[in-house]
Amino acid sequence: MSYEEDDEVILHDEHSEYDGETGTVTQVMETMFGDATYTVSFEDGQESGVPEDSLEAQE
């Protein structure tokens, strides 16, 4: 599943201080391999270069 700007997502990355938190996709970037990475903004910061498989749609 791909995400678009302004989508609400949950980050799953045990190495991130935002693991398990809900944020908003603020930027979608495409890698040279055709994959998408995302910048996700949280209440107190942001995480850049997040791969699609580390995100879950917030319902």
Residue pairs with C-beta under 8 A, 6 or more apart in sequence:
1 52
1 57
2 28
2 36
2 52
3 9
3 25
3 28
3 36
3 38
3 52
3 55
3 57
4 25
4 28
5 25
5 26
5 27
5 28
6 24
6 25
7 24
7 25
7 57
7 58
8 22
8 23
8 24
8 57
8 58
9 22
9 23
9 24
9 25
9 38
9 40
9 55
9 56
9 57
9 58
10 20
10 21
10 22
10 23
10 55
10 56
10 57
10 58
11 18
11 19
11 20
11 21
11 22
11 23
11 40
11 42
11 47
11 50
11 54
11 55
12 19
12 20
12 54
12 55
12 56
13 19
13 47
13 50
13 54
16 47
17 45
18 40
18 42
18 45
18 47
21 42
21 43
22 42
22 58
23 40
23 41
23 42
23 46
23 47
24 40
24 41
25 38
25 39
25 40
25 55
26 39
26 40
26 41
26 46
27 38
27 39
27 48
28 36
28 37
28 38
29 36
29 37
29 38
29 39
29 49
30 36
30 37
31 37
35 51
35 52
36 52
37 48
37 49
37 50
37 51
37 52
38 49
38 50
38 51
38 52
38 55
39 46
39 47
39 48
39 49
39 50
40 46
40 47
40 50
40 55
